[in-house]
């Protein structure tokens, strides 16, 4: 998703967002990352996606 955001591909990033968020949530569930870290990652990716979609 980060590569798509850097390439300014809003449609591709929007399509892959649910898969990315699912992966982050699973990592938090398994204890690989903390819940707040997962929330921060998802929030920052969402903000970048929204900014790209409006541009």
C-alpha distance matrix in Angstrom:
0.0 3.8 5.4 5.1 6.2 8.6 9.8 10.4 9.4 9.8 10.8 8.1 5.5 8.6 9.3 6.6 7.0 10.2 9.4 7.1 10.0 12.5 11.5 11.9 15.1 16.5 16.2 18.1 20.5 21.4 21.9 19.4 18.3 20.3 19.9 19.8 17.1 14.9 15.9 15.2 11.6 11.1 13.3 11.8 8.3 10.6 12.8 10.4 9.4 13.2 14.2 12.4 13.8 17.3 17.4
3.8 0.0 3.8 5.4 5.0 6.1 8.5 9.7 10.1 11.0 13.0 10.7 8.1 11.4 12.7 10.3 10.1 13.5 12.8 9.9 12.3 15.1 13.7 13.3 16.7 18.3 17.3 19.0 21.9 22.5 22.5 19.7 18.2 20.3 20.2 19.6 16.6 15.1 16.2 14.6 11.1 11.6 13.2 10.8 8.0 11.0 12.2 9.3 9.7 13.4 13.5 12.0 14.3 17.3 16.9
5.4 3.8 0.0 3.8 5.4 5.1 6.1 8.5 8.7 10.9 12.6 10.0 8.7 12.4 13.2 11.2 12.2 15.6 14.5 12.2 15.2 17.6 16.1 16.3 19.8 20.9 20.0 22.1 24.8 25.2 25.4 22.4 21.3 23.6 23.8 23.3 20.2 18.7 19.9 18.4 14.9 15.3 16.9 14.4 11.5 14.2 15.2 11.9 11.8 15.5 15.3 12.9 15.2 18.3 17.3
5.1 5.4 3.8 0.0 3.8 5.4 5.0 6.1 5.2 7.3 8.9 6.5 5.5 9.3 10.3 9.2 10.4 14.0 13.5 11.9 14.7 17.3 16.5 17.0 20.1 21.5 21.2 23.1 25.6 26.4 26.9 24.3 23.1 25.1 24.6 24.2 21.5 19.6 20.2 19.0 15.7 15.2 16.6 14.4 11.1 12.9 14.1 10.8 9.7 13.2 13.3 10.5 12.2 15.5 14.8
6.2 5.0 5.4 3.8 0.0 3.8 5.4 4.9 5.9 6.8 9.7 8.6 6.3 9.5 11.7 10.8 10.7 14.5 14.8 12.6 14.7 17.8 17.3 16.9 19.9 21.9 21.4 22.8 25.6 26.7 26.8 24.3 22.5 24.0 23.5 22.4 19.9 18.4 18.5 16.9 13.9 13.5 14.1 11.6 8.7 10.5 10.9 7.4 7.0 10.4 10.0 7.5 10.0 12.9 12.1
8.6 6.1 5.1 5.4 3.8 0.0 3.8 5.3 7.7 9.7 12.6 11.4 9.8 13.2 15.1 14.0 14.2 18.0 17.9 15.4 17.7 20.7 19.7 19.2 22.6 24.3 23.3 24.8 27.8 28.6 28.4 25.6 23.9 25.6 25.5 24.3 21.4 20.4 20.8 18.7 15.8 16.2 16.7 13.6 11.4 13.6 13.4 9.6 10.3 13.3 12.0 9.6 12.7 15.0 13.4
9.8 8.5 6.1 5.0 5.4 3.8 0.0 3.8 5.5 8.7 11.0 9.8 9.6 13.0 14.4 13.9 15.0 18.7 18.5 16.7 19.4 22.1 21.3 21.4 24.6 26.2 25.6 27.3 30.1 30.8 31.0 28.1 26.7 28.7 28.4 27.5 24.7 23.3 23.7 21.9 18.8 18.8 19.5 16.7 14.1 15.8 15.8 12.1 11.7 14.6 13.5 10.3 12.6 15.2 13.3
10.4 9.7 8.5 6.1 4.9 5.3 3.8 0.0 3.8 5.9 9.0 9.0 8.6 11.1 13.3 13.6 14.1 17.9 18.5 16.9 18.9 21.9 21.8 21.7 24.5 26.5 26.2 27.6 30.3 31.5 31.7 29.1 27.4 28.9 28.2 27.0 24.6 23.1 22.9 21.2 18.5 17.9 18.1 15.6 13.0 13.8 13.6 10.1 9.2 11.5 10.3 6.8 9.0 11.4 9.6
9.4 10.1 8.7 5.2 5.9 7.7 5.5 3.8 0.0 3.8 5.6 5.5 6.2 8.6 10.1 10.9 12.1 15.6 16.2 15.3 17.6 20.2 20.3 20.8 23.4 25.2 25.4 27.0 29.3 30.5 31.2 28.8 27.4 29.0 28.0 27.4 25.1 23.0 23.0 21.9 19.0 17.8 18.5 16.6 13.4 13.9 14.6 11.5 9.4 11.9 11.8 8.2 9.0 12.2 11.3
9.8 11.0 10.9 7.3 6.8 9.7 8.7 5.9 3.8 0.0 3.8 5.5 5.2 6.0 8.6 10.0 10.3 13.7 15.1 14.4 16.0 18.8 19.6 19.8 22.0 24.2 24.7 25.9 28.1 29.7 30.4 28.4 26.7 27.9 26.5 25.8 23.9 21.7 21.1 20.3 17.8 16.0 16.3 15.0 11.9 11.4 12.2 9.8 6.8 8.7 9.5 6.2 5.8 9.4 9.6
10.8 13.0 12.6 8.9 9.7 12.6 11.0 9.0 5.6 3.8 0.0 3.8 5.5 5.1 6.2 8.8 10.0 12.7 14.1 14.3 16.1 18.3 19.3 20.2 22.1 24.0 25.0 26.4 28.2 29.8 30.9 29.1 27.8 29.1 27.5 27.3 25.6 22.9 22.5 22.3 19.6 17.4 18.2 17.5 14.1 13.3 14.9 12.9 9.5 11.2 12.8 9.8 8.3 11.9 12.6
8.1 10.7 10.0 6.5 8.6 11.4 9.8 9.0 5.5 5.5 3.8 0.0 3.8 5.4 5.1 6.3 8.6 11.5 11.8 12.0 14.5 16.4 16.9 18.1 20.4 21.8 22.6 24.4 26.2 27.5 28.7 26.6 25.6 27.3 26.2 26.2 24.1 21.4 21.6 21.4 18.3 16.5 18.0 17.1 13.4 13.5 15.5 13.3 10.3 13.0 14.4 11.5 11.0 14.7 15.1
5.5 8.1 8.7 5.5 6.3 9.8 9.6 8.6 6.2 5.2 5.5 3.8 0.0 3.8 5.4 5.2 5.9 9.5 10.2 9.5 11.6 14.1 14.6 15.2 17.5 19.4 19.9 21.5 23.5 24.9 25.8 23.8 22.5 24.0 22.8 22.6 20.5 18.0 18.0 17.7 14.6 12.8 14.3 13.3 9.6 9.9 12.1 10.0 7.2 10.3 12.0 9.6 9.7 13.4 14.1
8.6 11.4 12.4 9.3 9.5 13.2 13.0 11.1 8.6 6.0 5.1 5.4 3.8 0.0 3.8 5.5 5.2 8.0 10.0 10.1 11.2 13.6 15.0 15.7 17.3 19.4 20.6 21.7 23.4 25.3 26.4 24.9 23.4 24.5 22.7 22.6 21.2 18.3 17.7 18.0 15.4 12.8 14.0 13.9 10.4 9.4 11.9 10.8 7.3 9.3 12.0 10.2 8.9 12.6 14.2
9.3 12.7 13.2 10.3 11.7 15.1 14.4 13.3 10.1 8.6 6.2 5.1 5.4 3.8 0.0 3.8 5.7 7.3 8.4 9.7 11.5 12.8 14.3 15.8 17.3 18.7 20.3 21.9 23.1 24.7 26.4 24.9 23.9 25.3 23.7 24.2 22.7 19.5 19.5 20.1 17.3 14.8 16.6 16.8 13.1 12.5 15.4 14.3 10.9 13.1 15.7 13.7 12.4 16.1 17.5
6.6 10.3 11.2 9.2 10.8 14.0 13.9 13.6 10.9 10.0 8.8 6.3 5.2 5.5 3.8 0.0 3.8 5.7 5.5 6.3 8.8 10.2 10.9 12.6 14.5 15.7 16.9 18.8 20.2 21.5 23.1 21.3 20.6 22.3 21.0 21.7 19.9 16.7 17.3 17.9 14.8 12.7 15.1 15.1 11.4 11.8 14.9 13.7 11.0 13.9 16.3 14.5 14.1 17.8 19.0
7.0 10.1 12.2 10.4 10.7 14.2 15.0 14.1 12.1 10.3 10.0 8.6 5.9 5.2 5.7 3.8 0.0 3.8 5.5 5.0 6.1 8.5 9.9 10.6 12.1 14.2 15.4 16.6 18.2 20.0 21.2 19.8 18.5 19.7 18.1 18.5 17.0 13.8 13.8 14.6 11.8 9.2 11.5 12.0 8.6 8.4 11.9 11.4 8.9 11.6 14.3 13.3 13.0 16.4 18.0
10.2 13.5 15.6 14.0 14.5 18.0 18.7 17.9 15.6 13.7 12.7 11.5 9.5 8.0 7.3 5.7 3.8 0.0 3.8 5.4 5.2 6.1 8.6 9.9 10.4 12.2 14.2 15.3 16.2 18.3 20.0 19.1 18.2 19.2 17.2 18.3 17.3 13.7 13.8 15.5 13.1 10.2 12.9 14.3 11.3 10.7 14.5 14.7 12.2 14.3 17.5 16.8 16.0 19.3 21.3
9.4 12.8 14.5 13.5 14.8 17.9 18.5 18.5 16.2 15.1 14.1 11.8 10.2 10.0 8.4 5.5 5.5 3.8 0.0 3.8 5.5 5.1 6.2 8.7 9.9 10.6 12.4 14.4 15.2 16.5 18.5 17.3 17.0 18.6 17.3 18.8 17.3 13.7 14.9 16.5 13.6 11.4 14.7 15.6 12.5 13.0 16.7 16.3 14.3 16.9 19.7 18.6 18.4 21.8 23.4
7.1 9.9 12.2 11.9 12.6 15.4 16.7 16.9 15.3 14.4 14.3 12.0 9.5 10.1 9.7 6.3 5.0 5.4 3.8 0.0 3.8 5.4 5.2 6.3 8.7 10.0 10.7 12.6 14.3 15.6 16.8 15.1 14.4 16.1 15.1 16.1 14.2 10.9 12.3 13.3 10.1 8.5 12.0 12.4 9.5 10.8 14.2 13.7 12.4 15.4 17.7 17.0 17.4 20.7 22.0
10.0 12.3 15.2 14.7 14.7 17.7 19.4 18.9 17.6 16.0 16.1 14.5 11.6 11.2 11.5 8.8 6.1 5.2 5.5 3.8 0.0 3.8 5.4 5.1 6.1 8.6 9.8 10.6 12.2 14.3 15.4 14.4 13.1 14.1 12.4 13.5 12.2 8.6 9.4 11.2 8.8 6.4 9.9 11.4 9.2 9.7 13.3 13.8 12.7 15.0 17.7 17.7 17.8 20.8 22.6
12.5 15.1 17.6 17.3 17.8 20.7 22.1 21.9 20.2 18.8 18.3 16.4 14.1 13.6 12.8 10.2 8.5 6.1 5.1 5.4 3.8 0.0 3.8 5.5 5.1 6.1 8.6 9.9 10.3 12.2 14.2 13.7 13.3 14.5 12.9 14.9 14.0 10.2 11.6 14.0 11.8 9.8 13.3 15.1 13.0 13.4 17.1 17.6 16.2 18.5 21.4 21.2 21.1 24.1 26.0
11.5 13.7 16.1 16.5 17.3 19.7 21.3 21.8 20.3 19.6 19.3 16.9 14.6 15.0 14.3 10.9 9.9 8.6 6.2 5.2 5.4 3.8 0.0 3.8 5.4 5.2 6.2 8.7 9.8 10.6 12.4 11.1 11.1 13.2 12.6 14.7 13.0 9.6 12.1 13.9 11.2 10.4 14.2 15.2 13.1 14.6 18.0 17.9 17.1 19.9 22.2 21.8 22.3 25.5 26.9
11.9 13.3 16.3 17.0 16.9 19.2 21.4 21.7 20.8 19.8 20.2 18.1 15.2 15.7 15.8 12.6 10.6 9.9 8.7 6.3 5.1 5.5 3.8 0.0 3.8 5.5 5.1 6.3 8.7 10.0 10.7 9.4 8.3 10.0 9.3 11.0 9.2 5.9 8.6 10.3 7.9 7.7 11.3 12.4 11.2 12.9 15.9 16.3 16.1 18.7 20.8 21.0 21.8 24.6 26.1
15.1 16.7 19.8 20.1 19.9 22.6 24.6 24.5 23.4 22.0 22.1 20.4 17.5 17.3 17.3 14.5 12.1 10.4 9.9 8.7 6.1 5.1 5.4 3.8 0.0 3.8 5.4 5.1 6.1 8.7 9.9 10.0 9.1 9.7 8.0 10.6 10.0 6.5 8.4 11.3 10.1 9.0 12.3 14.4 13.5 14.3 17.5 18.5 18.1 20.1 22.7 23.2 23.5 26.2 28.1
16.5 18.3 20.9 21.5 21.9 24.3 26.2 26.5 25.2 24.2 24.0 21.8 19.4 19.4 18.7 15.7 14.2 12.2 10.6 10.0 8.6 6.1 5.2 5.5 3.8 0.0 3.8 5.3 4.9 6.1 8.5 8.6 9.3 10.7 10.1 13.2 12.4 9.3 11.9 14.5 13.0 12.4 15.9 17.6 16.5 17.6 20.8 21.5 21.0 23.3 25.8 26.0 26.4 29.3 31.0
16.2 17.3 20.0 21.2 21.4 23.3 25.6 26.2 25.4 24.7 25.0 22.6 19.9 20.6 20.3 16.9 15.4 14.2 12.4 10.7 9.8 8.6 6.2 5.1 5.4 3.8 0.0 3.8 5.5 5.3 6.2 5.1 5.9 8.3 8.9 11.7 10.2 8.0 11.4 13.2 11.6 12.2 15.6 16.7 16.0 17.8 20.6 21.1 21.2 23.7 25.7 26.0 26.9 29.7 31.0
18.1 19.0 22.1 23.1 22.8 24.8 27.3 27.6 27.0 25.9 26.4 24.4 21.5 21.7 21.9 18.8 16.6 15.3 14.4 12.6 10.6 9.9 8.7 6.3 5.1 5.3 3.8 0.0 3.8 5.5 5.1 5.8 4.9 5.4 5.4 8.7 8.1 6.2 9.2 11.5 11.0 11.6 14.4 16.1 16.1 17.5 20.1 21.1 21.5 23.6 25.7 26.4 27.3 29.8 31.4
20.5 21.9 24.8 25.6 25.6 27.8 30.1 30.3 29.3 28.1 28.2 26.2 23.5 23.4 23.1 20.2 18.2 16.2 15.2 14.3 12.2 10.3 9.8 8.7 6.1 4.9 5.5 3.8 0.0 3.8 5.5 7.6 8.1 8.3 7.7 11.4 11.6 9.6 11.9 14.8 14.4 14.3 17.2 19.3 19.0 20.0 22.9 24.1 24.1 26.0 28.4 29.1 29.6 32.2 34.0
21.4 22.5 25.2 26.4 26.7 28.6 30.8 31.5 30.5 29.7 29.8 27.5 24.9 25.3 24.7 21.5 20.0 18.3 16.5 15.6 14.3 12.2 10.6 10.0 8.7 6.1 5.3 5.5 3.8 0.0 3.8 5.7 7.9 9.2 10.1 13.7 13.1 11.6 14.6 16.9 16.1 16.7 19.7 21.3 20.9 22.4 25.2 26.0 26.1 28.4 30.6 31.0 31.8 34.5 36.0
21.9 22.5 25.4 26.9 26.8 28.4 31.0 31.7 31.2 30.4 30.9 28.7 25.8 26.4 26.4 23.1 21.2 20.0 18.5 16.8 15.4 14.2 12.4 10.7 9.9 8.5 6.2 5.1 5.5 3.8 0.0 3.8 5.3 6.3 8.3 11.5 10.9 10.5 13.6 15.4 15.1 16.3 19.0 20.3 20.5 22.3 24.7 25.5 26.2 28.4 30.2 31.0 32.1 34.5 35.9
19.4 19.7 22.4 24.3 24.3 25.6 28.1 29.1 28.8 28.4 29.1 26.6 23.8 24.9 24.9 21.3 19.8 19.1 17.3 15.1 14.4 13.7 11.1 9.4 10.0 8.6 5.1 5.8 7.6 5.7 3.8 0.0 3.8 6.9 9.5 12.0 10.2 9.9 13.5 14.5 13.5 15.3 18.1 18.8 18.8 21.1 23.4 23.7 24.5 27.1 28.6 29.1 30.5 33.1 34.1
18.3 18.2 21.3 23.1 22.5 23.9 26.7 27.4 27.4 26.7 27.8 25.6 22.5 23.4 23.9 20.6 18.5 18.2 17.0 14.4 13.1 13.3 11.1 8.3 9.1 9.3 5.9 4.9 8.1 7.9 5.3 3.8 0.0 3.8 6.7 8.4 6.4 6.7 10.2 11.0 10.4 12.5 15.0 15.7 16.2 18.4 20.4 21.0 22.1 24.4 25.9 26.7 28.2 30.5 31.6
20.3 20.3 23.6 25.1 24.0 25.6 28.7 28.9 29.0 27.9 29.1 27.3 24.0 24.5 25.3 22.3 19.7 19.2 18.6 16.1 14.1 14.5 13.2 10.0 9.7 10.7 8.3 5.4 8.3 9.2 6.3 6.9 3.8 0.0 3.8 5.5 5.2 6.4 8.8 10.0 10.7 12.5 14.3 15.6 16.8 18.5 20.1 21.4 22.7 24.5 26.0 27.3 28.6 30.6 32.0
19.9 20.2 23.8 24.6 23.5 25.5 28.4 28.2 28.0 26.5 27.5 26.2 22.8 22.7 23.7 21.0 18.1 17.2 17.3 15.1 12.4 12.9 12.6 9.3 8.0 10.1 8.9 5.4 7.7 10.1 8.3 9.5 6.7 3.8 0.0 3.8 5.4 5.1 6.2 8.6 10.0 10.7 12.2 14.3 15.5 16.5 18.4 20.2 21.1 22.5 24.4 25.9 26.8 28.7 30.4
19.8 19.6 23.3 24.2 22.4 24.3 27.5 27.0 27.4 25.8 27.3 26.2 22.6 22.6 24.2 21.7 18.5 18.3 18.8 16.1 13.5 14.9 14.7 11.0 10.6 13.2 11.7 8.7 11.4 13.7 11.5 12.0 8.4 5.5 3.8 0.0 3.8 5.4 5.0 6.1 8.6 9.9 10.3 12.2 14.2 15.1 16.3 18.3 19.8 20.9 22.4 24.3 25.5 27.0 28.6
17.1 16.6 20.2 21.5 19.9 21.4 24.7 24.6 25.1 23.9 25.6 24.1 20.5 21.2 22.7 19.9 17.0 17.3 17.3 14.2 12.2 14.0 13.0 9.2 10.0 12.4 10.2 8.1 11.6 13.1 10.9 10.2 6.4 5.2 5.4 3.8 0.0 3.8 5.4 5.0 6.2 8.6 9.8 10.6 12.3 14.1 15.3 16.6 18.3 19.9 21.1 22.6 24.2 26.0 27.2
14.9 15.1 18.7 19.6 18.4 20.4 23.3 23.1 23.0 21.7 22.9 21.4 18.0 18.3 19.5 16.7 13.8 13.7 13.7 10.9 8.6 10.2 9.6 5.9 6.5 9.3 8.0 6.2 9.6 11.6 10.5 9.9 6.7 6.4 5.1 5.4 3.8 0.0 3.8 5.4 5.1 6.2 8.5 10.0 10.7 12.2 14.3 15.5 16.4 18.3 20.0 21.2 22.4 24.5 26.0
15.9 16.2 19.9 20.2 18.5 20.8 23.7 22.9 23.0 21.1 22.5 21.6 18.0 17.7 19.5 17.3 13.8 13.8 14.9 12.3 9.4 11.6 12.1 8.6 8.4 11.9 11.4 9.2 11.9 14.6 13.6 13.5 10.2 8.8 6.2 5.0 5.4 3.8 0.0 3.8 5.5 5.2 6.0 8.6 10.0 10.5 12.2 14.3 15.2 16.3 18.2 19.9 20.8 22.5 24.4
15.2 14.6 18.4 19.0 16.9 18.7 21.9 21.2 21.9 20.3 22.3 21.4 17.7 18.0 20.1 17.9 14.6 15.5 16.5 13.3 11.2 14.0 13.9 10.3 11.3 14.5 13.2 11.5 14.8 16.9 15.4 14.5 11.0 10.0 8.6 6.1 5.0 5.4 3.8 0.0 3.8 5.5 5.1 6.1 8.5 9.8 10.5 12.3 14.1 15.3 16.5 18.3 19.8 21.3 22.7
11.6 11.1 14.9 15.7 13.9 15.8 18.8 18.5 19.0 17.8 19.6 18.3 14.6 15.4 17.3 14.8 11.8 13.1 13.6 10.1 8.8 11.8 11.2 7.9 10.1 13.0 11.6 11.0 14.4 16.1 15.1 13.5 10.4 10.7 10.0 8.6 6.2 5.1 5.5 3.8 0.0 3.8 5.5 5.3 6.2 8.5 10.0 10.7 12.2 14.3 15.5 16.6 18.3 20.2 21.4
11.1 11.6 15.3 15.2 13.5 16.2 18.8 17.9 17.8 16.0 17.4 16.5 12.8 12.8 14.8 12.7 9.2 10.2 11.4 8.5 6.4 9.8 10.4 7.7 9.0 12.4 12.2 11.6 14.3 16.7 16.3 15.3 12.5 12.5 10.7 9.9 8.6 6.2 5.2 5.5 3.8 0.0 3.8 5.5 5.2 6.0 8.6 10.0 10.4 12.1 14.2 15.3 16.2 18.3 20.0
13.3 13.2 16.9 16.6 14.1 16.7 19.5 18.1 18.5 16.3 18.2 18.0 14.3 14.0 16.6 15.1 11.5 12.9 14.7 12.0 9.9 13.3 14.2 11.3 12.3 15.9 15.6 14.4 17.2 19.7 19.0 18.1 15.0 14.3 12.2 10.3 9.8 8.5 6.0 5.1 5.5 3.8 0.0 3.8 5.5 5.1 6.2 8.7 9.8 10.5 12.3 14.2 15.2 16.6 18.4
11.8 10.8 14.4 14.4 11.6 13.6 16.7 15.6 16.6 15.0 17.5 17.1 13.3 13.9 16.8 15.1 12.0 14.3 15.6 12.4 11.4 15.1 15.2 12.4 14.4 17.6 16.7 16.1 19.3 21.3 20.3 18.8 15.7 15.6 14.3 12.2 10.6 10.0 8.6 6.1 5.3 5.5 3.8 0.0 3.8 5.4 5.1 6.2 8.6 9.9 10.6 12.3 14.2 15.6 16.7
8.3 8.0 11.5 11.1 8.7 11.4 14.1 13.0 13.4 11.9 14.1 13.4 9.6 10.4 13.1 11.4 8.6 11.3 12.5 9.5 9.2 13.0 13.1 11.2 13.5 16.5 16.0 16.1 19.0 20.9 20.5 18.8 16.2 16.8 15.5 14.2 12.3 10.7 10.0 8.5 6.2 5.2 5.5 3.8 0.0 3.8 5.4 5.1 6.1 8.6 9.9 10.5 12.2 14.4 15.4
10.6 11.0 14.2 12.9 10.5 13.6 15.8 13.8 13.9 11.4 13.3 13.5 9.9 9.4 12.5 11.8 8.4 10.7 13.0 10.8 9.7 13.4 14.6 12.9 14.3 17.6 17.8 17.5 20.0 22.4 22.3 21.1 18.4 18.5 16.5 15.1 14.1 12.2 10.5 9.8 8.5 6.0 5.1 5.4 3.8 0.0 3.8 5.4 5.0 6.1 8.5 9.8 10.4 12.3 14.2
12.8 12.2 15.2 14.1 10.9 13.4 15.8 13.6 14.6 12.2 14.9 15.5 12.1 11.9 15.4 14.9 11.9 14.5 16.7 14.2 13.3 17.1 18.0 15.9 17.5 20.8 20.6 20.1 22.9 25.2 24.7 23.4 20.4 20.1 18.4 16.3 15.3 14.3 12.2 10.5 10.0 8.6 6.2 5.1 5.4 3.8 0.0 3.8 5.4 5.2 6.1 8.6 9.9 10.8 12.4
10.4 9.3 11.9 10.8 7.4 9.6 12.1 10.1 11.5 9.8 12.9 13.3 10.0 10.8 14.3 13.7 11.4 14.7 16.3 13.7 13.8 17.6 17.9 16.3 18.5 21.5 21.1 21.1 24.1 26.0 25.5 23.7 21.0 21.4 20.2 18.3 16.6 15.5 14.3 12.3 10.7 10.0 8.7 6.2 5.1 5.4 3.8 0.0 3.8 5.5 5.1 6.1 8.6 10.1 10.7
9.4 9.7 11.8 9.7 7.0 10.3 11.7 9.2 9.4 6.8 9.5 10.3 7.2 7.3 10.9 11.0 8.9 12.2 14.3 12.4 12.7 16.2 17.1 16.1 18.1 21.0 21.2 21.5 24.1 26.1 26.2 24.5 22.1 22.7 21.1 19.8 18.3 16.4 15.2 14.1 12.2 10.4 9.8 8.6 6.1 5.0 5.4 3.8 0.0 3.8 5.4 5.1 6.1 8.7 10.0
13.2 13.4 15.5 13.2 10.4 13.3 14.6 11.5 11.9 8.7 11.2 13.0 10.3 9.3 13.1 13.9 11.6 14.3 16.9 15.4 15.0 18.5 19.9 18.7 20.1 23.3 23.7 23.6 26.0 28.4 28.4 27.1 24.4 24.5 22.5 20.9 19.9 18.3 16.3 15.3 14.3 12.1 10.5 9.9 8.6 6.1 5.2 5.5 3.8 0.0 3.8 5.4 5.0 6.3 8.6
14.2 13.5 15.3 13.3 10.0 12.0 13.5 10.3 11.8 9.5 12.8 14.4 12.0 12.0 15.7 16.3 14.3 17.5 19.7 17.7 17.7 21.4 22.2 20.8 22.7 25.8 25.7 25.7 28.4 30.6 30.2 28.6 25.9 26.0 24.4 22.4 21.1 20.0 18.2 16.5 15.5 14.2 12.3 10.6 9.9 8.5 6.1 5.1 5.4 3.8 0.0 3.8 5.5 5.4 6.3
12.4 12.0 12.9 10.5 7.5 9.6 10.3 6.8 8.2 6.2 9.8 11.5 9.6 10.2 13.7 14.5 13.3 16.8 18.6 17.0 17.7 21.2 21.8 21.0 23.2 26.0 26.0 26.4 29.1 31.0 31.0 29.1 26.7 27.3 25.9 24.3 22.6 21.2 19.9 18.3 16.6 15.3 14.2 12.3 10.5 9.8 8.6 6.1 5.1 5.4 3.8 0.0 3.8 5.5 5.2
13.8 14.3 15.2 12.2 10.0 12.7 12.6 9.0 9.0 5.8 8.3 11.0 9.7 8.9 12.4 14.1 13.0 16.0 18.4 17.4 17.8 21.1 22.3 21.8 23.5 26.4 26.9 27.3 29.6 31.8 32.1 30.5 28.2 28.6 26.8 25.5 24.2 22.4 20.8 19.8 18.3 16.2 15.2 14.2 12.2 10.4 9.9 8.6 6.1 5.0 5.5 3.8 0.0 3.8 5.6
17.3 17.3 18.3 15.5 12.9 15.0 15.2 11.4 12.2 9.4 11.9 14.7 13.4 12.6 16.1 17.8 16.4 19.3 21.8 20.7 20.8 24.1 25.5 24.6 26.2 29.3 29.7 29.8 32.2 34.5 34.5 33.1 30.5 30.6 28.7 27.0 26.0 24.5 22.5 21.3 20.2 18.3 16.6 15.6 14.4 12.3 10.8 10.1 8.7 6.3 5.4 5.5 3.8 0.0 3.8
17.4 16.9 17.3 14.8 12.1 13.4 13.3 9.6 11.3 9.6 12.6 15.1 14.1 14.2 17.5 19.0 18.0 21.3 23.4 22.0 22.6 26.0 26.9 26.1 28.1 31.0 31.0 31.4 34.0 36.0 35.9 34.1 31.6 32.0 30.4 28.6 27.2 26.0 24.4 22.7 21.4 20.0 18.4 16.7 15.4 14.2 12.4 10.7 10.0 8.6 6.3 5.2 5.6 3.8 0.0
